[in-house]
Amino acid sequence: MSTPIRVEGLSKRFGEFEAVKGVTFTAEAGSITALLGPSGSGKSTVLRVIAGLDAPTSGRIWMGDEEQTFKTVQERRVGFVFQHYSLFRHMNVAQNIAFGLSVRKVPKHDQRKRVDELLELVQLSGFRDRYPDQLSGGQRQRVALARALAPRPEVLLLDEPFGALDARVRQDLRRWLDDLHRELGVTSLLVTHDQDEALELANRVVVMHEGSIEQVGSPNEIYNDPATAFVAGFVGSASVLHGHVVEGHVQFGEHRVGGAGHLEEGTEARAFVRPHDVRVFAGDRTGGSLEATVERITTLGWLSRVMLRLPDGQVLTAELPNDELEGVELGARVWVDLRRARAFQARDAVTAAIVADG
Amino acid sequence: MSTELRTPRLSGSARRLLVHGGFTAIAILYVAVLVVAPLIGIAWAALRGGLSTWTATLSQPDVVHAYVLTGIITAITVVVSSVLGVVVALVVARDRFPGRSLMSAFVDLPLAVSPVIVGVMAVLLFGRGGWFEPWFSARGIQILFALPSMVLVTMFICIPFVIREVVPVLQELGVSEEEAASTLGASSWQTFLRVTLKNIRWGLLYGIALTTARAIGEIGAVLIVSGSITGKTETATLYILRAFDQNHDASGYVVALTLALVSIALLVGIEVFKRREERKLRT
């Protein structure tokens, strides 16, 4: 039940448009691997090519020791879950789940047994005679998952499975999928543009941008140790400070932040600072090295987001627990300390900065 | 010109109601005058003579033969144009190739061309000196003034109905269910039978009903290619034409009413079935 997926040098062109440019990665057996990227990054195309729904322009695909590149979609034994469910609208829940078994001529009795098993697994036992349009979005996606799992696929491919659901249902389903995966241990590849989803569910994250891979790593590595400016900007939020490299620091105005030891002295650079890595000290200079003015405060529940203007005009965003807000008010002068920053060469950072702003 | 504001005599909602009511009345009147009135007229004319006219008409061998011939032509037309219609619809809705929009325009051509012209085209192709005539006559196959040409022109005229009903359904469906079926291991044929065909069935049935009704009622093209030989190439509609020519009006009305009833029964029947199934799905 667990087979690794290996993709090598995969490219896909649609006419003039190069959707995927030589992508190579492995989804370990029994793990959840997330393909994370903004829309248009080619992640869904990679998934469709692995499933056999689209043919690659070049590159090879393996599941375990078996090359899949030239197999038809039917031969690949993948379970595919679509963003918009794609349930068979004229079949009821039980018929939908049984479809993959009945086209393979599994005896009726065994079909029934497997359907019952899966209905229980996705907690929809009372719904076997309902039709898709009588179900909620979350229920439909659970049926779609049961349908994909019914023929015992070697791998499970999920294309933005929660993309069409509202936030609450999404949270619930995410947790539920996590549990389900622990139980089944089927190799899963999850395409998503939602970083929280990728970081929470996946063992490994493959970050894609404009058809290429930016970074492959654990959720921790992706978040705390982004390899490129794009990853730093796309995964998690970050303020971008523009400056020059001076002695391993990014210098802007009279201030500097660390994290640029790997960059060439004197070049232009961008420093990425996570909002929770910004410490704010109100009142007299009791700590902190940068002076700033509070421009805007928005509440996020137990946290508040504080927009700070630095003396050279750049903007820095901080997130503070509400009880640390004392003295931090609109127009107030405060002192700021940056716990950590990641610096990248300016030319690499341009696209990332755009993403970070959006 | 007075600059003084006139108070409207009717409030906005009353005016909307009036306009709405007006449109409804026009629609009802239009349908009543053009569809219902002729139907009632024909029914009245056919039933006026009483049962004896019916038995007299329906026992004539010519009439029986005409019905059978219409039935044969209709059956062949329906089968061929459903199968090929679905194929063409799939190509038009799904495939992207140069000339696709030209092809979908050509599909509608039979609706724009008078059936008489269709008949003339068939004569040009299969009549004496026609392009295909030498090949067929060398093999002793009679096309013109025989069943083949009658089926051919009827099929031509009926091309658009299934295609026009099925294409929009296919376009709205998209390919997602078919893709899902293929990832679940279904072959293309299994996917077509169990997913696509199931999803287009109402459009297809509606197209078949329209095709049937049109095939039963066809006269212009058939008149030209058949030669209207009584007891041989005379369809039900051609019989009606001859009945009026020869002052057997009562028989003409009887046959006309039966044909009209078949067509109406088809359309109403499909609507009823569809509603019943939809109700079943929603409860």
Contacts between the chains, C-beta under 8 A, distances in Angstrom:
chain1	res1	chain2	res2	distance
A	51	B	183	5.8
A	52	B	183	7.9
A	53	B	179	5.6
A	53	B	182	7.3
A	53	B	183	7.2
A	73	B	182	4.7
A	73	B	183	5.9
A	74	B	182	6.1
A	74	B	185	5.0
A	74	B	186	7.0
A	74	B	187	6.4
A	77	B	185	7.6
A	78	B	183	5.9
A	79	B	183	7.2
A	80	B	179	7.7
A	80	B	180	7.0
A	80	B	183	4.0
A	82	B	176	6.0
A	82	B	179	7.5
A	82	B	180	6.3
A	84	B	176	6.4
A	86	B	176	4.0
A	86	B	177	5.5
A	86	B	179	6.8
A	86	B	180	4.2
A	87	B	177	7.7
A	87	B	180	7.6
A	88	B	177	5.7
A	88	B	180	7.4
A	88	B	181	7.5
A	88	B	195	6.0
A	88	B	198	7.8
A	89	B	177	7.3
A	89	B	199	7.0
A	90	B	198	4.8
A	90	B	199	6.4
A	99	B	181	6.9
A	99	B	184	5.4
A	99	B	186	7.3
A	99	B	194	7.7
A	100	B	184	3.6
A	100	B	185	5.6
A	100	B	186	7.9
A	103	B	181	7.6
A	103	B	184	6.5
A	103	B	185	5.3
A	103	B	186	4.3
A	103	B	187	7.5
A	103	B	190	5.1
A	103	B	194	7.5
A	104	B	185	5.5
A	131	B	281	5.6
A	133	B	281	7.7
A	134	B	282	7.7
A	144	B	180	7.9
A	147	B	180	7.7
A	147	B	184	6.9
A	148	B	183	7.4
A	148	B	184	7.5
A	150	B	184	7.8
A	151	B	184	6.4
A	151	B	185	6.1
